[in-house]
Amino acid sequence: MKIKNGFVLRSVGGHSIVVPVGAQTIDFNCMITLNETGAFLWQQLQSERSSQELIEALLAEYEVETAVAEVDVARFVEKLQQAELLV
């Protein structure tokens, strides 16, 4: 899975914001705010990644237990899927 084309992550006033660009602005007329971990996972999803690869990246970057990383990645991916941001 990876992030669908037409969405970019921007830093605005110290916050990480996902905004649509180009044709995506027609159908997706909102912004998504991400915390530090969400922004990290978003960056990972610029290339094709599996859930397991996201978990491994999270474990390598942050001091977090495996079970917590698994739940966090599953929730993040689910939210992106609900917003139709993944291909």
N, C-alpha and C positions, 0 to 999 in steps of 0.2 A: 504494500500500500504506500501511497505517497500523497502529498497535497496536490489538489486539483490546480491546474493553471488558472491564473486570474486572481490570485490572492497573495498578498504580501504582508510581511511582518514589519512594522515600523515602531520605532521608539519615539514616544511623544510625552514630553514632560516626565520622563523617568518611568513611563508605563509602556509595556509591550502591547501593541494594538494590531490586530489583523484587519485589513481592509480589502475590499474588492477593487479590482482595477479593470479597465477595458469593458468588455461585454458583460462581465460578471456584475457590474454595478446596476444593471437593469433588473436582475432577478434577486440580488442579495443586497438589500439596502440597510445594512446595519454594520456595526463594528463588534469585534470580540476582543476583550481584554484578557491577556494571559499573565499568569505569575511567572516567576523566574524558571520554574520547572517546566511549565507549559511552553514557554518560549524556547527552551532547550529542546524539548521534544518536537516542536514545530520545525526547528532548524534541522533536526535529524530526518524529518519527513520530506525534506526537499529532494531527497533521493529515495528510491524504493527501499523500504524497510519492513521487516516482519515485526510482530509484537515482541518476539523474543529478542530481536536485535535492539529494539527500543529499551527493553528491560535491561539488557546488558550495558547499553550506553548510559542509562540512568545510574546503574550500580557503579560504573567506572567514574562518573562525574560527581556523584553526591554520596555522602555517608547515609545510606538508607538500607534497611533490611530487604531481602529479596521479596518477602511476602508483601511488604508495603509497595515496593516498586511494581510488582505484578498488578496489584489493585489499582494503583495510580495510572499505569499505562492503559489498563483495560477501560477505566473511566474516561480517560482523555480520548482514546480512540473512539469510544462509544459516542461521546459528545461531538467529535468531528464527523462521524458517520451520520448522526442525526441532523447535523447542519449541512450535510452533503458536500463536505470539503475534501473528501478522500476519493482517490481513484485506485 
